[in-house]
């Protein structure tokens, strides 16, 4: 099998055994850590390897990459086994594939993992096309397996605090929201930035999942969208090492503006851009009938969270939940618990497909000059419990 690979600290083997109630109570009994293998040992893999030793429910035991030397280096650094993709898929002890390949390989790797009888957790986006996203979900259902997908930042203490505030009615009923990701692209800092400007990339497909997932986690599903897109710079010059001076031909829109009509009745505006030099816009704000909420950067796990009520100034709100530091991997860990207990997992394939559908719909709306009614939907993920011990999600 030829699979495109992309795009970390694994320490001693995990020995903790999880002690909880039986599956009928949504907990697991004496379950050893779920064995996970990473496919794709690029830039993003570092933090997943790092957090592999933090969460007691998972154990990253292997890694693979088309660049064999890269897999070997990661395995040596993080204390796991370097394997080929074929060996990973054939290993009966590995239950979850952590798919960290480049976007255009997400579907190919995910489908291969599911065919091999393994649940899969993809880096975002779920797939490049709606068709591939549907295939992934359909195959998982047929095989009785689970699909998860980044981002899992909405499970961090910052966004969980925002979710609780909204659910508790702190700002009344959400009326509207705004979301802005304004930058001048990735070629100034990323070591291998070309894929950001190819199909499956662009600011919406790269960063949009953080913002859209956060909005869905706070306000629920979207029923229709409209949007406008453009390519401002048809060619980009790489100024980062090691490819400094190389040219990138831009194949996807690099400035995307969209409007979303939520099933709840709320209306949200979003802009993602690789075309601006500077901006002073907020990351996300939610506006309710009884106040406004300033939401932290959805590409992070912490705060600050601020609220404004009529007659008051903006004030910072203490975070109600933990996991405020860099906690990538919490989503795949949550899926590992779900495999044992049978409960739903939060960073799930249905929500990831809804995000994918929304992103495509912005581009479709721009191309067609019309509103796009979405065929997909999803449920708001369950909030995390308060007071969890670090490294544990189900107690």
PyMOL commands that set and color helices and strands:
alter all, ss='L'
color gray80, all
select helices_A, chain A and resi 23-25+45-51+68-78+85-90+103-115+130-143+153-155+157-167+193-197+202-219+330-341+349-368
alter helices_A, ss='H'
color red, helices_A
select strands_A, chain A and resi 18-19+29-31+34-39+58-64+81-82+96-99+119-122+147-149+174-182+222-230+235-237+247-249+255-262+267-273+284-288+291-295+305-308+315-317+372-373
alter strands_A, ss='S'
color yellow, strands_A
deselect
rebuild
show_as cartoon
